[in-house]
Every structure is written in C-alpha cells, then in structure tokens.
Amino acid sequence: MVIDQTINHFQEARRIAASIDNQLRILIADMNIGKYYIELNKIDSAISYENEALGITVKQGQGKYTG
C-alpha cells in the first residue's frame, strides 16, 4: 500500500515536471517509479519507466544517471 502511494506521488511529480518541460525532473521521477515497480515485481512497468528515463538521459547528455 505504501509503495502504491509512493508511485502515485512520483507520477504526480512527473506530471508537474512534464507540464513545465523539466526533463531532469521527469528523468528522476521515471527512475524512481521504475524502482518501486521493481519492488512490486511489476517488471514490464518498471522496464517501461526505466527506458523512458534512459531515453531522457541520452537525449539530455546526463550520463551520470546511466549507472
């Protein structure tokens, strides 16, 4: 239950970041959402968000976030 609420908060943060076109904040939200989907064993959802984060990382030149 707590993880679901956490995901909802990060999704809201992502929505706000998208509304102001803040790519770095979208990237961070996507990474966190992916992490919590892994904890819920929702691997397809996790991969989707992690791939979105990776795409932003490459596009924005934020290599430090690629691990």
C-alpha positions as CSV (number, residue, x, y, z in Angstrom):
1,M,0.0,0.0,0.0
2,V,2.7,2.4,0.9
3,I,4.6,1.7,-2.3
4,D,1.4,2.3,-4.3
5,Q,1.1,5.8,-2.7
6,T,4.8,6.4,-3.4
7,I,4.3,5.6,-7.0
8,N,1.3,7.9,-7.2
9,H,3.3,10.8,-5.7
10,F,6.1,10.3,-8.2
11,Q,3.6,10.1,-11.0
12,E,2.2,13.4,-9.9
13,A,5.7,14.9,-9.7
14,R,6.3,13.6,-13.2
15,R,3.0,15.2,-14.4
16,I,4.0,18.5,-12.9
17,A,7.6,18.3,-14.4
18,A,6.1,17.5,-17.8
19,S,3.8,20.5,-17.6
20,I,6.8,22.8,-17.2
21,D,9.0,20.8,-19.5
22,N,11.6,20.0,-16.8
23,Q,13.3,17.0,-18.4
24,L,15.7,16.4,-15.4
25,R,12.7,16.1,-13.0
26,I,10.9,13.8,-15.4
27,L,14.0,11.7,-15.6
28,I,14.3,11.4,-11.8
29,A,10.6,10.6,-11.4
30,D,10.8,7.9,-14.1
31,M,13.8,6.3,-12.4
32,N,12.0,6.3,-9.0
33,I,8.7,5.0,-10.5
34,G,10.7,2.2,-12.2
35,K,12.4,1.3,-8.9
36,Y,9.2,1.0,-7.0
37,Y,7.6,-1.1,-9.8
38,I,10.5,-3.5,-9.4
39,E,9.7,-3.8,-5.7
40,L,6.2,-4.7,-6.6
41,N,7.5,-7.2,-9.1
42,K,5.8,-5.4,-12.0
43,I,8.7,-5.8,-14.3
44,D,7.0,-4.7,-17.5
45,S,6.0,-1.4,-15.9
46,A,9.5,-1.0,-14.4
47,I,11.2,-1.5,-17.7
48,S,8.9,1.0,-19.4
49,Y,9.7,3.8,-16.9
50,E,13.4,2.9,-16.8
51,N,13.6,3.0,-20.6
52,E,11.9,6.4,-20.6
53,A,14.5,7.6,-18.1
54,L,17.3,6.2,-20.2
55,G,15.9,8.0,-23.3
56,I,15.9,11.3,-21.5
57,T,19.4,10.6,-20.1
58,V,20.8,10.1,-23.5
59,K,18.9,13.0,-25.1
60,Q,19.9,15.4,-22.3
61,G,23.5,14.2,-22.0
62,Q,23.1,13.2,-18.4
63,G,25.4,10.2,-18.5
64,K,25.9,10.2,-14.7
65,Y,22.3,8.8,-14.4
66,T,23.1,5.7,-16.5
67,G,24.9,3.9,-13.7
